[in-house]
Amino acid sequence: MNGVTGEIYQHIQTSSTFQAKQGQGDQVNQRLTLNGSVQVTSKDPAITLTCDRMVYDGKTKIIKAIGNVRVMGTMSTEDTIKELWATPDLKKIATPDMFYQQ
C-alpha cells in the first residue's frame, strides 16, 4: 500500500495514529510494517515518534522504530537514535536493551 494512514488500538481504544509512505499488513502474524517518513502520534500524552521504518507486533503490542528515530513531545530526543521500542500509546519508550528493564 502507498500513502498509508491508520490507528493503533490498545484496550479497544485508539492509542495512536500513524502515517507513512508505504505499509504492509500481515493479519496472520498480526504485524504491521511501515516504511518511509513514518510518523506515529499518541493521543495522551501528545508525543510524536518519527523514523524510517516501523514494525508493530500486535501479539507483543510493541512498536519497533528503526532508523533516524526521533521523539517529540513531553520526552524529546535531541538527536536521532538508531532504534527505539515503544508501547502503542508511546507512554513507554526505550532502547531495545532497556525496554523490559523499565
C-alpha positions as a Markdown table, in Angstrom:
| # | Residue | x | y | z |
|---|---|---|---|---|
| 1 | Met | 0.0 | 0.0 | 0.0 |
| 2 | Asn | 1.2 | 3.5 | -0.7 |
| 3 | Gly | 0.4 | 6.6 | 1.4 |
| 4 | Val | -0.9 | 4.8 | 4.4 |
| 5 | Thr | -2.6 | 6.2 | 7.5 |
| 6 | Gly | -4.3 | 4.5 | 10.3 |
| 7 | Glu | -4.8 | 3.8 | 14.0 |
| 8 | Ile | -3.2 | 1.5 | 16.6 |
| 9 | Tyr | -5.6 | 0.3 | 19.3 |
| 10 | Gln | -4.9 | -0.6 | 22.9 |
| 11 | His | -7.7 | -1.8 | 25.2 |
| 12 | Ile | -10.3 | -1.3 | 22.5 |
| 13 | Gln | -9.4 | 2.4 | 22.1 |
| 14 | Thr | -7.2 | 4.3 | 19.7 |
| 15 | Ser | -3.9 | 4.9 | 21.4 |
| 16 | Ser | -2.0 | 6.4 | 18.5 |
| 17 | Thr | -2.3 | 7.2 | 14.8 |
| 18 | Phe | 0.2 | 6.6 | 12.1 |
| 19 | Gln | 1.2 | 7.7 | 8.6 |
| 20 | Ala | 3.9 | 6.6 | 6.2 |
| 21 | Lys | 4.8 | 6.5 | 2.5 |
| 22 | Gln | 4.4 | 2.7 | 2.4 |
| 23 | Gly | 2.9 | 0.0 | 4.5 |
| 24 | Gln | 2.2 | -3.7 | 4.6 |
| 25 | Gly | 0.0 | -5.7 | 6.9 |
| 26 | Asp | 0.2 | -9.3 | 7.9 |
| 27 | Gln | -3.0 | -10.4 | 9.6 |
| 28 | Val | -1.9 | -14.0 | 10.2 |
| 29 | Asn | 1.2 | -12.8 | 12.2 |
| 30 | Gln | -0.5 | -9.6 | 13.5 |
| 31 | Arg | 2.3 | -7.4 | 12.1 |
| 32 | Leu | 2.2 | -4.0 | 10.5 |
| 33 | Thr | 5.3 | -2.7 | 8.7 |
| 34 | Leu | 5.6 | 0.9 | 7.7 |
| 35 | Asn | 8.4 | 2.4 | 5.6 |
| 36 | Gly | 9.4 | 5.9 | 4.5 |
| 37 | Ser | 8.7 | 9.1 | 6.6 |
| 38 | Val | 6.9 | 7.1 | 9.3 |
| 39 | Gln | 5.1 | 9.2 | 11.9 |
| 40 | Val | 3.3 | 7.8 | 15.0 |
| 41 | Thr | 1.4 | 10.2 | 17.2 |
| 42 | Ser | -0.1 | 9.3 | 20.6 |
| 43 | Lys | -3.4 | 10.7 | 21.9 |
| 44 | Asp | -2.5 | 11.2 | 25.5 |
| 45 | Pro | 0.1 | 12.5 | 26.2 |
| 46 | Ala | 0.8 | 14.2 | 22.8 |
| 47 | Ile | 4.0 | 12.5 | 21.6 |
| 48 | Thr | 5.2 | 12.1 | 18.1 |
| 49 | Leu | 7.7 | 9.5 | 17.1 |
| 50 | Thr | 9.3 | 9.6 | 13.6 |
| 51 | Cys | 11.5 | 7.1 | 11.9 |
| 52 | Asp | 12.5 | 5.4 | 8.6 |
| 53 | Arg | 10.8 | 2.1 | 9.4 |
| 54 | Met | 8.4 | 0.9 | 12.0 |
| 55 | Val | 7.2 | -2.6 | 12.8 |
| 56 | Tyr | 4.2 | -3.1 | 15.1 |
| 57 | Asp | 3.8 | -6.5 | 16.5 |
| 58 | Gly | 0.1 | -7.0 | 17.5 |
| 59 | Lys | 0.9 | -10.1 | 19.6 |
| 60 | Thr | 3.5 | -8.4 | 21.9 |
| 61 | Lys | 2.0 | -4.9 | 21.5 |
| 62 | Ile | 5.4 | -3.4 | 20.8 |
| 63 | Ile | 6.3 | -0.7 | 18.2 |
| 64 | Lys | 9.8 | -1.1 | 16.9 |
| 65 | Ala | 11.0 | 2.2 | 15.4 |
| 66 | Ile | 14.2 | 1.8 | 13.3 |
| 67 | Gly | 16.4 | 4.3 | 11.5 |
| 68 | Asn | 16.7 | 8.0 | 12.3 |
| 69 | Val | 14.3 | 7.7 | 15.2 |
| 70 | Arg | 13.3 | 11.0 | 16.9 |
| 71 | Val | 10.8 | 11.6 | 19.6 |
| 72 | Met | 9.0 | 15.0 | 20.1 |
| 73 | Gly | 6.7 | 15.9 | 22.9 |
| 74 | Thr | 7.0 | 15.5 | 26.7 |
| 75 | Met | 10.1 | 13.4 | 26.3 |
| 76 | Ser | 12.0 | 14.5 | 23.3 |
| 77 | Thr | 15.3 | 13.4 | 21.8 |
| 78 | Glu | 17.9 | 15.9 | 20.8 |
| 79 | Asp | 19.5 | 13.7 | 18.1 |
| 80 | Thr | 18.2 | 10.8 | 16.1 |
| 81 | Ile | 18.6 | 7.3 | 17.5 |
| 82 | Lys | 19.2 | 4.1 | 15.6 |
| 83 | Glu | 16.3 | 2.1 | 17.2 |
| 84 | Leu | 13.7 | 2.6 | 19.9 |
| 85 | Trp | 10.8 | 0.3 | 21.1 |
| 86 | Ala | 7.5 | 1.7 | 22.4 |
| 87 | Thr | 4.1 | 0.7 | 23.7 |
| 88 | Pro | 1.2 | 1.7 | 21.4 |
| 89 | Asp | 0.3 | 4.7 | 23.5 |
| 90 | Leu | 4.0 | 5.9 | 23.4 |
| 91 | Lys | 4.0 | 6.1 | 27.2 |
| 92 | Lys | 6.9 | 3.8 | 27.5 |
| 93 | Ile | 9.8 | 4.4 | 25.0 |
| 94 | Ala | 13.3 | 2.9 | 25.4 |
| 95 | Thr | 16.2 | 1.3 | 23.5 |
| 96 | Pro | 15.7 | -2.4 | 22.9 |
| 97 | Asp | 18.1 | -3.5 | 25.6 |
| 98 | Met | 16.4 | -1.2 | 28.2 |
| 99 | Phe | 12.7 | -1.7 | 27.2 |
| 100 | Tyr | 12.0 | -4.6 | 29.6 |
| 101 | Gln | 14.1 | -3.1 | 32.4 |
| 102 | Gln | 11.8 | -0.1 | 33.0 |
